Amino acid sequence: MVNFHYAITPRKSYYERPETDEFWTYVGNKGKKYRLIYAYERQSDEIVAYVWGKQDLKTAKRLRKKLFKLGISFGCIFTDDW
């Protein structure tokens, strides 16, 4: 999973209220969880950006940094309380 690279090109440069969500899978055994954390726009179902990582502040900051690197600005980001 470390060498996995897939580029997403956002359709817009500003998203009013992107939301974050995640899904996880495991490799080998359930102790080796991998999480895909992503930002998306609910109205268009567009995935704007994503990062692999834990469900923690460090990963959230990496996602935010990736959004800025892509030239994306936003009003606020919604999460599910993590």
Biopython code that builds the backbone (N, CA, C, O; Angstrom):
import numpy as np
from Bio.PDB.StructureBuilder import StructureBuilder

atoms = [
    (1, "MET", "N", (0.812, -1.201, 0.000)),
    (1, "MET", "CA", (0.000, 0.000, 0.000)),
    (1, "MET", "C", (0.851, 1.259, 0.000)),
    (1, "MET", "O", (0.387, 2.316, -0.426)),
    (2, "VAL", "N", (2.058, 1.165, 0.459)),
    (2, "VAL", "CA", (2.915, 2.341, 0.556)),
    (2, "VAL", "C", (3.235, 2.903, -0.818)),
    (2, "VAL", "O", (3.316, 4.121, -0.978)),
    (3, "ASN", "N", (3.419, 2.046, -1.810)),
    (3, "ASN", "CA", (3.796, 2.493, -3.142)),
    (3, "ASN", "C", (2.602, 2.751, -4.045)),
    (3, "ASN", "O", (2.772, 2.910, -5.254)),
    (4, "PHE", "N", (1.415, 2.794, -3.494)),
    (4, "PHE", "CA", (0.213, 3.023, -4.282)),
    (4, "PHE", "C", (0.061, 4.508, -4.573)),
    (4, "PHE", "O", (0.028, 5.322, -3.651)),
    (5, "HIS", "N", (-0.030, 4.863, -5.847)),
    (5, "HIS", "CA", (-0.201, 6.266, -6.233)),
    (5, "HIS", "C", (-1.304, 6.363, -7.279)),
    (5, "HIS", "O", (-1.254, 5.695, -8.311)),
    (6, "TYR", "N", (-2.271, 7.178, -7.011)),
    (6, "TYR", "CA", (-3.340, 7.454, -7.952)),
    (6, "TYR", "C", (-3.661, 8.926, -7.804)),
    (6, "TYR", "O", (-3.911, 9.400, -6.696)),
    (7, "ALA", "N", (-3.655, 9.646, -8.898)),
    (7, "ALA", "CA", (-3.875, 11.096, -8.839)),
    (7, "ALA", "C", (-5.337, 11.424, -9.120)),
    (7, "ALA", "O", (-5.942, 10.892, -10.050)),
    (8, "ILE", "N", (-5.882, 12.299, -8.307)),
    (8, "ILE", "CA", (-7.232, 12.821, -8.511)),
    (8, "ILE", "C", (-7.094, 14.279, -8.905)),
    (8, "ILE", "O", (-6.334, 15.027, -8.290)),
    (9, "THR", "N", (-7.826, 14.682, -9.929)),
    (9, "THR", "CA", (-7.832, 16.080, -10.339)),
    (9, "THR", "C", (-9.175, 16.685, -9.941)),
    (9, "THR", "O", (-10.199, 16.357, -10.540)),
    (10, "PRO", "N", (-9.186, 17.562, -8.940)),
    (10, "PRO", "CA", (-10.444, 18.189, -8.515)),
    (10, "PRO", "C", (-11.060, 19.025, -9.638)),
    (10, "PRO", "O", (-10.341, 19.630, -10.432)),
    (11, "ARG", "N", (-12.364, 19.053, -9.698)),
    (11, "ARG", "CA", (-13.073, 19.811, -10.738)),
    (11, "ARG", "C", (-13.152, 21.300, -10.431)),
    (11, "ARG", "O", (-13.301, 22.117, -11.340)),
    (12, "LYS", "N", (-13.052, 21.656, -9.146)),
    (12, "LYS", "CA", (-13.182, 23.061, -8.745)),
    (12, "LYS", "C", (-12.011, 23.440, -7.849)),
    (12, "LYS", "O", (-11.266, 22.580, -7.380)),
    (13, "SER", "N", (-11.863, 24.738, -7.622)),
    (13, "SER", "CA", (-10.801, 25.198, -6.719)),
    (13, "SER", "C", (-11.366, 25.618, -5.359)),
    (13, "SER", "O", (-10.601, 25.876, -4.430)),
    (14, "TYR", "N", (-12.697, 25.689, -5.232)),
    (14, "TYR", "CA", (-13.312, 26.044, -3.960)),
    (14, "TYR", "C", (-14.491, 25.113, -3.693)),
    (14, "TYR", "O", (-15.331, 24.887, -4.564)),
    (15, "TYR", "N", (-14.538, 24.580, -2.484)),
    (15, "TYR", "CA", (-15.639, 23.736, -2.038)),
    (15, "TYR", "C", (-16.148, 24.326, -0.730)),
    (15, "TYR", "O", (-15.386, 24.484, 0.224)),
    (16, "GLU", "N", (-17.423, 24.647, -0.687)),
    (16, "GLU", "CA", (-17.997, 25.297, 0.493)),
    (16, "GLU", "C", (-17.893, 24.422, 1.742)),
    (16, "GLU", "O", (-17.404, 24.876, 2.777)),
    (17, "ARG", "N", (-18.345, 23.181, 1.652)),
    (17, "ARG", "CA", (-18.376, 22.299, 2.826)),
    (17, "ARG", "C", (-17.966, 20.870, 2.469)),
    (17, "ARG", "O", (-18.807, 19.972, 2.466)),
    (18, "PRO", "N", (-16.706, 20.652, 2.172)),
    (18, "PRO", "CA", (-16.310, 19.262, 1.919)),
    (18, "PRO", "C", (-16.439, 18.434, 3.199)),
    (18, "PRO", "O", (-16.258, 18.949, 4.303)),
    (19, "GLU", "N", (-16.744, 17.184, 3.044)),
    (19, "GLU", "CA", (-16.868, 16.273, 4.181)),
    (19, "GLU", "C", (-15.741, 15.254, 4.114)),
    (19, "GLU", "O", (-15.208, 14.978, 3.039)),
    (20, "THR", "N", (-15.382, 14.702, 5.250)),
    (20, "THR", "CA", (-14.396, 13.628, 5.256)),
    (20, "THR", "C", (-15.076, 12.328, 5.637)),
    (20, "THR", "O", (-16.040, 12.302, 6.402)),
    (21, "ASP", "N", (-14.559, 11.281, 5.095)),
    (21, "ASP", "CA", (-15.038, 9.954, 5.446)),
    (21, "ASP", "C", (-13.862, 9.000, 5.305)),
    (21, "ASP", "O", (-12.769, 9.404, 4.910)),
    (22, "GLU", "N", (-14.088, 7.759, 5.623)),
    (22, "GLU", "CA", (-13.007, 6.784, 5.569)),
    (22, "GLU", "C", (-13.559, 5.406, 5.303)),
    (22, "GLU", "O", (-14.736, 5.127, 5.534)),
    (23, "PHE", "N", (-12.700, 4.565, 4.820)),
    (23, "PHE", "CA", (-12.981, 3.142, 4.857)),
    (23, "PHE", "C", (-11.672, 2.441, 5.166)),
    (23, "PHE", "O", (-10.589, 2.978, 4.936)),
    (24, "TRP", "N", (-11.790, 1.263, 5.678)),
    (24, "TRP", "CA", (-10.579, 0.542, 6.050)),
    (24, "TRP", "C", (-10.651, -0.888, 5.561)),
    (24, "TRP", "O", (-11.723, -1.445, 5.326)),
    (25, "THR", "N", (-9.483, -1.452, 5.420)),
    (25, "THR", "CA", (-9.337, -2.852, 5.064)),
    (25, "THR", "C", (-8.138, -3.386, 5.831)),
    (25, "THR", "O", (-7.460, -2.629, 6.524)),
    (26, "TYR", "N", (-7.881, -4.631, 5.720)),
    (26, "TYR", "CA", (-6.701, -5.179, 6.385)),
    (26, "TYR", "C", (-5.941, -6.073, 5.413)),
    (26, "TYR", "O", (-6.502, -6.596, 4.451)),
    (27, "VAL", "N", (-4.666, -6.232, 5.687)),
    (27, "VAL", "CA", (-3.799, -7.061, 4.859)),
    (27, "VAL", "C", (-3.195, -8.137, 5.747)),
    (27, "VAL", "O", (-2.521, -7.828, 6.729)),
    (28, "GLY", "N", (-3.428, -9.376, 5.412)),
    (28, "GLY", "CA", (-2.848, -10.476, 6.181)),
    (28, "GLY", "C", (-3.658, -10.851, 7.407)),
    (28, "GLY", "O", (-4.149, -11.975, 7.508)),
    (29, "ASN", "N", (-3.801, -9.922, 8.336)),
    (29, "ASN", "CA", (-4.613, -10.176, 9.527)),
    (29, "ASN", "C", (-5.274, -8.877, 9.969)),
    (29, "ASN", "O", (-4.879, -7.791, 9.545)),
    (30, "LYS", "N", (-6.261, -8.998, 10.804)),
    (30, "LYS", "CA", (-7.039, -7.819, 11.191)),
    (30, "LYS", "C", (-6.258, -6.829, 12.033)),
    (30, "LYS", "O", (-6.733, -5.719, 12.275)),
    (31, "GLY", "N", (-5.080, -7.203, 12.482)),
    (31, "GLY", "CA", (-4.235, -6.279, 13.235)),
    (31, "GLY", "C", (-3.509, -5.278, 12.348)),
    (31, "GLY", "O", (-2.950, -4.300, 12.845)),
    (32, "LYS", "N", (-3.512, -5.515, 11.046)),
    (32, "LYS", "CA", (-2.827, -4.616, 10.104)),
    (32, "LYS", "C", (-3.861, -3.844, 9.287)),
    (32, "LYS", "O", (-4.032, -4.090, 8.094)),
    (33, "LYS", "N", (-4.537, -2.921, 9.934)),
    (33, "LYS", "CA", (-5.560, -2.122, 9.262)),
    (33, "LYS", "C", (-4.921, -1.016, 8.428)),
    (33, "LYS", "O", (-3.923, -0.413, 8.822)),
    (34, "TYR", "N", (-5.511, -0.770, 7.286)),
    (34, "TYR", "CA", (-5.138, 0.352, 6.434)),
    (34, "TYR", "C", (-6.390, 1.183, 6.223)),
    (34, "TYR", "O", (-7.443, 0.655, 5.866)),
    (35, "ARG", "N", (-6.274, 2.481, 6.446)),
    (35, "ARG", "CA", (-7.430, 3.371, 6.304)),
    (35, "ARG", "C", (-7.203, 4.352, 5.164)),
    (35, "ARG", "O", (-6.121, 4.919, 5.019)),
    (36, "LEU", "N", (-8.234, 4.539, 4.365)),
    (36, "LEU", "CA", (-8.231, 5.558, 3.330)),
    (36, "LEU", "C", (-9.146, 6.667, 3.832)),
    (36, "LEU", "O", (-10.353, 6.464, 3.967)),
    (37, "ILE", "N", (-8.585, 7.823, 4.104)),
    (37, "ILE", "CA", (-9.339, 8.985, 4.572)),
    (37, "ILE", "C", (-9.486, 9.911, 3.370)),
    (37, "ILE", "O", (-8.496, 10.223, 2.709)),
    (38, "TYR", "N", (-10.698, 10.352, 3.080)),
    (38, "TYR", "CA", (-10.886, 11.177, 1.889)),
    (38, "TYR", "C", (-11.833, 12.344, 2.152)),
    (38, "TYR", "O", (-12.683, 12.304, 3.041)),
    (39, "ALA", "N", (-11.651, 13.381, 1.343)),
    (39, "ALA", "CA", (-12.530, 14.551, 1.374)),
    (39, "ALA", "C", (-13.409, 14.480, 0.129)),
    (39, "ALA", "O", (-12.921, 14.215, -0.970)),
    (40, "TYR", "N", (-14.689, 14.714, 0.305)),
    (40, "TYR", "CA", (-15.588, 14.674, -0.846)),
    (40, "TYR", "C", (-16.669, 15.737, -0.719)),
    (40, "TYR", "O", (-16.942, 16.257, 0.363)),
    (41, "GLU", "N", (-17.274, 16.040, -1.861)),
    (41, "GLU", "CA", (-18.392, 16.982, -1.893)),
    (41, "GLU", "C", (-19.672, 16.173, -2.069)),
    (41, "GLU", "O", (-19.850, 15.477, -3.069)),
    (42, "ARG", "N", (-20.544, 16.274, -1.098)),
    (42, "ARG", "CA", (-21.770, 15.475, -1.095)),
    (42, "ARG", "C", (-22.674, 15.776, -2.298)),
    (42, "ARG", "O", (-23.250, 14.856, -2.879)),
    (43, "GLN", "N", (-22.802, 17.039, -2.672)),
    (43, "GLN", "CA", (-23.721, 17.413, -3.751)),
    (43, "GLN", "C", (-23.373, 16.730, -5.072)),
    (43, "GLN", "O", (-24.266, 16.300, -5.801)),
    (44, "SER", "N", (-22.093, 16.631, -5.380)),
    (44, "SER", "CA", (-21.675, 16.051, -6.659)),
    (44, "SER", "C", (-21.104, 14.640, -6.523)),
    (44, "SER", "O", (-20.800, 14.000, -7.529)),
    (45, "ASP", "N", (-20.955, 14.148, -5.291)),
    (45, "ASP", "CA", (-20.304, 12.856, -5.014)),
    (45, "ASP", "C", (-18.869, 12.805, -5.528)),
    (45, "ASP", "O", (-18.353, 11.733, -5.846)),
    (46, "GLU", "N", (-18.238, 13.955, -5.605)),
    (46, "GLU", "CA", (-16.859, 14.028, -6.089)),
    (46, "GLU", "C", (-15.875, 13.808, -4.943)),
    (46, "GLU", "O", (-15.960, 14.478, -3.914)),
    (47, "ILE", "N", (-14.956, 12.885, -5.115)),
    (47, "ILE", "CA", (-13.853, 12.738, -4.173)),
    (47, "ILE", "C", (-12.805, 13.762, -4.571)),
    (47, "ILE", "O", (-12.307, 13.749, -5.697)),
    (48, "VAL", "N", (-12.475, 14.644, -3.645)),
    (48, "VAL", "CA", (-11.585, 15.770, -3.921)),
    (48, "VAL", "C", (-10.127, 15.403, -3.663)),
    (48, "VAL", "O", (-9.249, 15.767, -4.446)),
    (49, "ALA", "N", (-9.863, 14.688, -2.576)),
    (49, "ALA", "CA", (-8.495, 14.286, -2.220)),
    (49, "ALA", "C", (-8.571, 13.139, -1.224)),
    (49, "ALA", "O", (-9.607, 12.910, -0.600)),
    (50, "TYR", "N", (-7.456, 12.418, -1.083)),
    (50, "TYR", "CA", (-7.414, 11.321, -0.122)),
    (50, "TYR", "C", (-5.999, 11.123, 0.397)),
    (50, "TYR", "O", (-5.029, 11.550, -0.230)),
    (51, "VAL", "N", (-5.891, 10.477, 1.541)),
    (51, "VAL", "CA", (-4.606, 10.059, 2.114)),
    (51, "VAL", "C", (-4.812, 8.717, 2.804)),
    (51, "VAL", "O", (-5.918, 8.397, 3.240)),
    (52, "TRP", "N", (-3.747, 7.940, 2.899)),
    (52, "TRP", "CA", (-3.743, 6.705, 3.676)),
    (52, "TRP", "C", (-3.191, 7.024, 5.047)),
    (52, "TRP", "O", (-2.221, 7.775, 5.151)),
    (53, "GLY", "N", (-3.772, 6.483, 6.099)),
    (53, "GLY", "CA", (-3.227, 6.708, 7.432)),
    (53, "GLY", "C", (-4.163, 6.271, 8.534)),
    (53, "GLY", "O", (-5.193, 5.642, 8.292)),
    (54, "LYS", "N", (-3.786, 6.616, 9.741)),
    (54, "LYS", "CA", (-4.596, 6.307, 10.916)),
    (54, "LYS", "C", (-5.697, 7.346, 11.066)),
    (54, "LYS", "O", (-5.657, 8.404, 10.436)),
    (55, "GLN", "N", (-6.671, 7.038, 11.898)),
    (55, "GLN", "CA", (-7.746, 7.982, 12.175)),
    (55, "GLN", "C", (-7.281, 8.880, 13.316)),
    (55, "GLN", "O", (-7.684, 8.710, 14.466)),
    (56, "ASP", "N", (-6.414, 9.849, 12.967)),
    (56, "ASP", "CA", (-5.858, 10.728, 13.987)),
    (56, "ASP", "C", (-5.611, 12.125, 13.415)),
    (56, "ASP", "O", (-5.804, 12.367, 12.223)),
    (57, "LEU", "N", (-5.184, 13.025, 14.279)),
    (57, "LEU", "CA", (-4.962, 14.413, 13.883)),
    (57, "LEU", "C", (-3.854, 14.529, 12.840)),
    (57, "LEU", "O", (-3.949, 15.354, 11.931)),
    (58, "LYS", "N", (-2.828, 13.731, 12.957)),
    (58, "LYS", "CA", (-1.716, 13.768, 12.001)),
    (58, "LYS", "C", (-2.213, 13.478, 10.579)),
    (58, "LYS", "O", (-1.815, 14.160, 9.634)),
    (59, "THR", "N", (-3.065, 12.487, 10.428)),
    (59, "THR", "CA", (-3.611, 12.150, 9.113)),
    (59, "THR", "C", (-4.548, 13.247, 8.623)),
    (59, "THR", "O", (-4.544, 13.577, 7.437)),
    (60, "ALA", "N", (-5.348, 13.812, 9.517)),
    (60, "ALA", "CA", (-6.235, 14.917, 9.140)),
    (60, "ALA", "C", (-5.425, 16.102, 8.625)),
    (60, "ALA", "O", (-5.820, 16.752, 7.657)),
    (61, "LYS", "N", (-4.307, 16.382, 9.261)),
    (61, "LYS", "CA", (-3.445, 17.483, 8.813)),
    (61, "LYS", "C", (-2.820, 17.169, 7.459)),
    (61, "LYS", "O", (-2.643, 18.067, 6.636)),
    (62, "ARG", "N", (-2.484, 15.903, 7.223)),
    (62, "ARG", "CA", (-1.946, 15.519, 5.917)),
    (62, "ARG", "C", (-2.991, 15.706, 4.821)),
    (62, "ARG", "O", (-2.663, 16.137, 3.715)),
    (63, "LEU", "N", (-4.249, 15.383, 5.123)),
    (63, "LEU", "CA", (-5.321, 15.582, 4.149)),
    (63, "LEU", "C", (-5.501, 17.069, 3.870)),
    (63, "LEU", "O", (-5.643, 17.470, 2.715)),
    (64, "ARG", "N", (-5.495, 17.879, 4.906)),
    (64, "ARG", "CA", (-5.619, 19.332, 4.738)),
    (64, "ARG", "C", (-4.464, 19.878, 3.896)),
    (64, "ARG", "O", (-4.675, 20.701, 3.005)),
    (65, "LYS", "N", (-3.257, 19.421, 4.178)),
    (65, "LYS", "CA", (-2.082, 19.848, 3.416)),
    (65, "LYS", "C", (-2.211, 19.451, 1.942)),
    (65, "LYS", "O", (-1.832, 20.211, 1.050)),
    (66, "LYS", "N", (-2.744, 18.268, 1.702)),
    (66, "LYS", "CA", (-2.928, 17.819, 0.322)),
    (66, "LYS", "C", (-3.955, 18.682, -0.401)),
    (66, "LYS", "O", (-3.774, 19.008, -1.574)),
    (67, "LEU", "N", (-5.031, 19.053, 0.289)),
    (67, "LEU", "CA", (-6.026, 19.942, -0.313)),
    (67, "LEU", "C", (-5.384, 21.267, -0.712)),
    (67, "LEU", "O", (-5.610, 21.760, -1.817)),
    (68, "PHE", "N", (-4.586, 21.842, 0.181)),
    (68, "PHE", "CA", (-3.913, 23.105, -0.125)),
    (68, "PHE", "C", (-2.928, 22.938, -1.276)),
    (68, "PHE", "O", (-2.818, 23.816, -2.131)),
    (69, "LYS", "N", (-2.218, 21.822, -1.304)),
    (69, "LYS", "CA", (-1.251, 21.555, -2.371)),
    (69, "LYS", "C", (-1.947, 21.463, -3.730)),
    (69, "LYS", "O", (-1.382, 21.855, -4.751)),
    (70, "LEU", "N", (-3.167, 20.947, -3.735)),
    (70, "LEU", "CA", (-3.951, 20.861, -4.970)),
    (70, "LEU", "C", (-4.593, 22.197, -5.350)),
    (70, "LEU", "O", (-5.259, 22.294, -6.381)),
    (71, "GLY", "N", (-4.397, 23.219, -4.528)),
    (71, "GLY", "CA", (-4.977, 24.530, -4.802)),
    (71, "GLY", "C", (-6.431, 24.635, -4.396)),
    (71, "GLY", "O", (-7.157, 25.489, -4.904)),
    (72, "ILE", "N", (-6.865, 23.777, -3.487)),
    (72, "ILE", "CA", (-8.256, 23.752, -3.045)),
    (72, "ILE", "C", (-8.424, 24.621, -1.809)),
    (72, "ILE", "O", (-7.644, 24.527, -0.860)),
    (73, "SER", "N", (-9.440, 25.463, -1.827)),
    (73, "SER", "CA", (-9.806, 26.208, -0.625)),
    (73, "SER", "C", (-11.224, 25.782, -0.239)),
    (73, "SER", "O", (-11.965, 25.241, -1.059)),
    (74, "PHE", "N", (-11.587, 26.031, 1.014)),
    (74, "PHE", "CA", (-12.878, 25.560, 1.500)),
    (74, "PHE", "C", (-13.332, 26.421, 2.657)),
    (74, "PHE", "O", (-12.525, 27.073, 3.320)),
    (75, "GLY", "N", (-14.652, 26.418, 2.897)),
    (75, "GLY", "CA", (-15.210, 27.162, 4.012)),
    (75, "GLY", "C", (-14.929, 26.468, 5.331)),
    (75, "GLY", "O", (-14.375, 27.074, 6.247)),
    (76, "CYS", "N", (-15.304, 25.206, 5.434)),
    (76, "CYS", "CA", (-15.043, 24.381, 6.613)),
    (76, "CYS", "C", (-15.143, 22.923, 6.184)),
    (76, "CYS", "O", (-15.737, 22.608, 5.153)),
    (77, "ILE", "N", (-14.565, 22.048, 6.974)),
    (77, "ILE", "CA", (-14.613, 20.618, 6.669)),
    (77, "ILE", "C", (-15.396, 19.915, 7.768)),
    (77, "ILE", "O", (-15.202, 20.186, 8.953)),
    (78, "PHE", "N", (-16.275, 19.019, 7.370)),
    (78, "PHE", "CA", (-17.078, 18.249, 8.314)),
    (78, "PHE", "C", (-16.487, 16.856, 8.483)),
    (78, "PHE", "O", (-16.062, 16.228, 7.513)),
    (79, "THR", "N", (-16.463, 16.379, 9.728)),
    (79, "THR", "CA", (-16.005, 15.023, 10.024)),
    (79, "THR", "C", (-17.055, 14.314, 10.866)),
    (79, "THR", "O", (-18.054, 14.911, 11.268)),
    (80, "ASP", "N", (-16.820, 13.050, 11.125)),
    (80, "ASP", "CA", (-17.744, 12.289, 11.967)),
    (80, "ASP", "C", (-17.179, 12.115, 13.373)),
    (80, "ASP", "O", (-17.131, 11.005, 13.904)),
    (81, "ASP", "N", (-16.757, 13.219, 13.962)),
    (81, "ASP", "CA", (-16.330, 13.269, 15.367)),
    (81, "ASP", "C", (-15.095, 12.432, 15.672)),
    (81, "ASP", "O", (-15.114, 11.598, 16.577)),
    (82, "TRP", "N", (-14.032, 12.650, 14.924)),
    (82, "TRP", "CA", (-12.764, 12.017, 15.264)),
    (82, "TRP", "C", (-11.689, 13.033, 15.205)),
    (82, "TRP", "O", (-10.526, 12.717, 15.457)),
]
sb = StructureBuilder()
sb.init_structure("model")
sb.init_model(0)
sb.init_chain("A")
sb.init_seg("    ")
for serial, (resi, resn, name, xyz) in enumerate(atoms, 1):
    if name == "N":
        sb.init_residue(resn, " ", resi, " ")
    sb.init_atom(name, np.array(xyz, "f"), 0.0, 1.0, " ", f" {name:<3s}", serial, name[0])
structure = sb.get_structure()
